[in-house]
Amino acid sequence: MRTLINQHRWLIAILVVVAMIAAACGDTADETTTTAAPGTTAAPGTTAAPGTTAAPGTTAAPGEPLVIGTSLPLTGEFSVPAIKHQDGYQLCVDLINDRGGILDREVELLIEDNRSDTEVAVTQYERFISGGEVEALFGTFSSLITFPTSAVAEQNGWVYPVPSGGAQRIWERGYENLFYFQQGPAEGIGSAPVNAALYYRDQGVIPDDDFPTKAAVVAADDFFALAISNGLLGGNVSIPGTDPPVEISLAPGFLADAGIDVVLEQEWPVGEFADWINLANSIKSSGADVVFASTASVEETISLVDAFQTVDYNPKMLYMSQGAQSEFRDTLGSAANGIAIHTAWHASANFEGRLAGEPYTNENFIEDFTAVHGRAPDEDEAIPFAVCQGIEQAILGAGSTDQAAMRDWLKARTPADPVKTVMGDFSWDDRGLPFERDYLLTQWQDGVLEFVFPVGEFPGTVDLLYPKPAW
């Protein structure tokens, strides 16, 4: 059974991109009120017309700050992870400045709030590029907002490092200036929980006669969330704006490959959905013994878990696409126990990156972040920190903020000579997707987010807790 509730948000983002591509020259964009992050300065109130091209890179007088601009959804439905992205970016910039800046210039981070609105974000990135103050960009949060904003950067020849925009349709448009700082397309994320279940069955942790065989696949109507479900189900990926049209088949899908039958598929509209009890009852009535829930926010994940408790539904295995954040554990308490979540970063993976030309490890990052914020970081702070490391290395490698030189330097990275970050080493294929990056699976176990798969890659791996404990 498949229920399709709403896809208007997808259409808005796609139409924004199509309009930009079609316009040889557009009308002046509406001026947007923005909010600067603490300690930063809001961008000048200038606007740029869609389709205009700014000269890549900015030549600044010696000693002037090097301004890096980013638009984040600091309010609205994506605010929780976006605020963490802000903290990750800011910590990295502060540490760079403590070490003398970049090319002997202090770095200034310019952050504007796009209010979780794609059109606002597009206008802000257009202004960054055309205004003459910003010399480099950091990417935004969510595939939904990344899809149109990355088109702005590409159209103007600016490097666009992506922290959180994994939907495959972003990466199949033939763009030259995008670089992804996670594992790979979101369509592949479902391989982590499925392969973990298969591995632990083979190891005897999951008995053969207790292996889950019936799955419910539910998702928010969001680029990223639906991309995860699409990979699980073996759907098709259509790439808007391509000529001739490009469609990629993901058949048969990770669940079919594992011999798991899908007994329920359902979607809900982001930001508009409140009927969590009925959704939970539908999942329970389907007889599913494993649930793959692709949510757009931590709040959605918490709402669905609360609904499962209300209807007394206890699947053997429960995967959620959001929930690695400490707020998830703090809100749910013991109810988080046994929930599996994919992640791009884990404290046990002590990668050695570089910062200001010197070695800088994941352990250093955890120590510095904890000293500033009084708590340990999670992936939503580590990912943007890695993006910042990558752009710093690109500017140093290029010897300037010339966008073409930065792009060429990043494209020249290889597995033997990568960008080095607290997320590990990065080099990219022609699409901007990273080479040799495994999807990671974690699980909440007695209040600790444990690393459970893949096994043997990092120290500290523990066995999957199966079946998930009852509420």
N, C-alpha and C positions, 0 to 999 in steps of 0.2 A: 504494500500500500504506500502511495506517495502523495503527500500533501504539499502543495505549493501555495504559500500564503501571500508573499509580497516580493517583488523584485524591483521596485521603483528606484531604490538607492543605487543599484547597479547601473540602471539606465541613465541616471543623472550624471554619474562619473564618466560613463562612456560618451555621452553626448557632449560633455565639456571638452573631452579630447578631440572628438570628431570636429567640433566647431573650431577648435584651435588649428587643427590640420587644414581645414578647408579655407580658413580666412587668409587671404593674401595680405590684407591689412584690416584690422578691426577697429571698432570704436573704442574710445578710451574707457578703461575699466572703472567701475564705481570705486570711489575712495572708501577704504575700509577702516573702521576703528579697530585698533589693535592694542594689546596689552603687553608691555615689556616684562621680562622676567626680573626678579629682584637683582639689582646690581647691574642691569643692562639699560640701554637706551632704546626707546621705540624708534622705528624707522621713520625717516621723513615722510610727510604725507603726500608723496608724489605717486603717480600711477603710470602704468605702461600699457600700451595697447597690445592685445593678444596678437601674436604673429610677428611682433617686432623683434629684431635681433640686436642685442647689445654686443659690444666688443668684448670677447672673452678675456677675462683677467682685468685687473685694475693696477695702474701704476701710481703708487703712493709716494709721497715725500719721505725720505729717511726719518725714522723716529715716530712716524704716525702709526696709530694702532692698526693691526691687521684684523679687520672685522669679518666674522663668519656669521652668516644668517641662517636661521631655521624657523619654520612655522610648525607649531605643535598644537594638538587639541587639548589645551590645558583646562578647558571647560567643555561640558557636553559629555556624550556617552563614552568617549575614549580617554577621559581625563586622568583616571588612576594610573595607567601605564605611561601616559604622556608626561605627567609630572615627574615620574621616575626617569624618563628619558631626559628631561630637563636637568635633573640632578646628576645624571651620568655625564652629560655634555659639560655641565658647569664644573664638576670636579676635575675633569680632564683638562679643561682650559686653565683652571686655577693652578694645577700642578705644572703645566707647561710654563705659565708665567712665573711661577716660583723658580723655575730653572732657566729663566732668561728669555722666554718667549720663542717665537719662530723667526728665524733669520734676523735676530736681534730686534724684533718688534714685539711689543706687548700684544696679546690676542684679546680682542673684545668679542664677546658672544652676544649676538642680537637675536632675541627670541620673541616671536609674536604668537599670540593665541588665535588659532583659526576656528575655535569654538566647535570643532568636530564637523566643520562645513567645508566641502570640497571646493566650492566656488570662492570662499574666503581665502583658503589656502593657495589656490591658483593665483589670485590677485597679489597675495603677499610675496610669493616667489617671483612673480613678474616684476614687482617693485624692487626686490632685492637685486635682481639682475640689471635693471635699467637705471637704478638710482645713483650708481657711481660710488657708493660707500662700501658696499659689501664686496669682498674679494673671493670668498669661497662659500659653499653651501654645506649644511648638514641636512640629511633627510628627515622626513616626518614620521609619524606613527600611523600604522594601519595600511593594508593594501588598498582600501577604498580611497584614501586620500593620496597615497603614493601614485596610483595609476594616472591621474591627471597632472599632478605636480611634476612628476618625472618627465612628462611630455613638454612642460615649460622649459625645464633644464635642457633637454635634448634639442629642442627647437633653437635654443640660443647657444648651443655648444658648451654648456657648463657641466662640469663633473657633478654627478648627483650620487652620493653614497647613501645606500638604503639600509636603515637599521631594521625596519619592520614593515616589509611589503613583499610577502613571499608568493602571492598568487601568480601562477605561471603566465597568465595573460600579460602581466607587466613585462615579462622577460622575452617574449617572442615577437616583438615589434621591430627588430632589427636596429635597436638603439645602440649607440657607440659610447655613451657617457655614463651608463649606470653600472654600479658595483654593489653587490649584495653582501652584507656582513652577517649572514646566518648560514645555515647548512645547505639550503637549496629550495626549490619551489615547494610551496605549501602542499601541493598535490602529493608529495612524497612523505609527508609527516606521518600519515597513518601507518606506514610501514613499521614505525618504531613500536607501538603497542602490539600490533599483530605479530611481528617477529619476536618480540619479547615473550608473548604467550606461547608461540611455537618452541622457542628455545627452552623455556622452563618446563614445558611438557616433555621435551626430549631429555631433560635433566631429572625428571621425576618429581619436580616440585608441584606441577599440576598433573594429577593422575590422568591417564588416558581416558578413563570412563567419566571424568569430571571436566573435560575440556569443553569450553563454551562452544555451542553449535548454532545459536540463534542470536542475531545481532539487531539492535535498534540503532539506526544512524540518524541523528537529529542535529540540526544546525541553524544558526542565525543566518538571516539573509544578508550576508556580508562577504566581500571578496575572499578574505582569508579563510573564514569559517567554511564557506561552501567549497573552497578549493580542497580543503582537507577531506571533506565528505566525498568529493568527486574522485579523489584518488582511492578511497576505500571502496567506492561503488563501481569504479571502472567507467566513468562517464567520458564525455568529450570536452575538450577545451577549445573554445572559439576565440580567435584573436581579432578584436575589432580593429578596423582601420587598415587591414592588410589587403593588398591587391596583387594576385588573386587571393580570395579568402583562405585563411589558414585554419584548419581544424585538426587538433591532435587527439587521438584516441588513447585512453588510459585503460582500455579493456585488457583483461577481465576485472581488474581491481584487486586490491590486497585481500579483501575478505573472501572472494571467490577462490583466489589462489590458495588460501588457507583452509578451504572447505567449510567456511562458516556461512550459513544462510542468512540473508537479510529479511527480517520479518516486519520491519517498520522503517519507513523513511519519512521524515517530516522536517519542515522549515518554519521559522517564525520571523516576523519583521523586527529589525533592530530598532530599539528605542520606542517601540509602540506596543510591545507584547507584555501582558500581565497574567495570562491564563496558564500559569505554570502548573497548577493542580491538574487541569484537564490534560495537559501534555504528559505529566507524570503518570496519570491513570492510563493514557493511551499506550505508553511504553510498557507499563505493568501488564495491561491486558494482552499485549502482543505476545507475551511469553518469552521475551528476550532474556537471555542469561548473561549477555554482555552488552554494554551501552558505549557508543562512541558519540560524545556530545561536543560539537564544535561551536563554541560560544564566541561572541564578539567582545566580551568584557568579563572581568572578575565578578561584577555584580550579577550578570546573567548566570554564571556558574553557581554562585551562592544561591540564587533564587531556585534553580533547578534542583540542587541538593536539598534545600529546605522542602521542596515539594515532594521529592522522593521520600523524605522522612515522614511527611504528613500522610502520604498514602501507604506507608509501610512497604516500600518496594526496595528489595536488596538484591541487585544483580551480583553474579559471581565476580565480575570484573567491570570496573567503571573507569573509562578514559575521558578526560576533559582537556580541551585545548587551552584553557586558561585556569590558573590556580596555583602557579608556582610562587606567587607573591606571598609575603608574610601576612598581608591583610586577609588572605583566604583562610589560612590556619587560625588567625586570631578571631575571625568572625565565626567560623564553624566549630572550632574546638575539636573535640574527639570525633566529630562527624567527618572530618577530613581524612581520617585514618583509612588507608587502603586505596585512596583515589590516585590514579596514575595520570601524569601530566607530561607531555613532551617539553623539552627545554633546549635552548641553544647554548646554555652556560650552566656550569655547576662548580661549586667551590672546590670539589675534589680534583678537578682538572687543572693542575697547576701549570698552565702554559706560561712560557716566557715571551713577553712582548717587548716592545721598545717604546720609550718616551724620552723626548729631548735627546735622542741619539744614544741613550743608555739603556741597559737591560731593565725591564720592569715587568714583574711577574704577576700572575693572578693573585698570589698571596699578598704582594705589595698593594694591589688594588683593594682587596678586602680590608687590609689594615688601614689604608688611607680613608676609604669610604666610612668605615666604622668610627674612625676618629672624628670625622666631620659630622656624621648624622646620628651617632649613638646606637646604631644597629648595623647588622651585616647587610650587604647588598643582595639583590636578586638579579635575574637575567635582564629585567627591564632597565636596570642601571648599567649592567656590564656591556650590553650590546651597543648603546650609544657611546660609551667610553671607548669601545673598540673602533667605532666609526671615526671618532676624534683622533685616535692614534693613527688610523689609516690616512686621514687627510693631512695630519702633520707630516707623516713620512712622505706623502706625495709632494707636498710643498717643498720639503727639504730636498727630495730627490730631483725635482724639477728646477730647484734653485729660485723659484718665483711662484706667484699665484697665476701665471699664465695657464689658462684652462686646458689648452691643447697639450702643453708640456706635461701638466699633471695627469691628464688622461693617458698620454702615451707612456708615462712612467708606470702608472698602475697596470696598464695592459701588458707591460713587459715583465711583470712579476711571474714567477714560476714556482712550482712546489719546492725547488731547490733554492730559490731566492725570493721569498714571499714578503708581503706585509706581515709584520709580527705584532700580535695583540694579545690582550688578556683572554680573548676568545679562541686563541690559537692562530695558526698561520693561514693567510689568505692569498690565493692567486685565482684568476678568473678565466672562464672561457669567453668566446666571442660575444655571448649574450650578457655577460656580467655576472654569471652564476659561478659560485666558487667550486674549485676542484677539491676532491678528497675530503669531504666533510660528512661525518656520520650524524644521523639524527639521534638524539639522546632521549632516554625515558627515565623519569623520576617518579617517586611514589611517596606520599605522606605516610610515615610509619611512626606512631607515637610522638607526634609533634615535630618530627624531623623530616625534611625533604631528602630522602635517600636516593642515591643514584643506582638504578637497577639494570640498565641496558644501554649500550652493549657491554658485555662482560669481558674483562681483561684489558680494556683500553686504558683505564685510569685506576689508580688505587681507590679503595673505599667502596667498591661495589658490593651491594647486599642483595640477597634473594628477593624476588618478587613476593609480596604478601598475597597469598591466594588460598581460598576465596577472600574477597573483600569482607572484613568484619561487618557484622550487622550493626545498624545504627544504634 
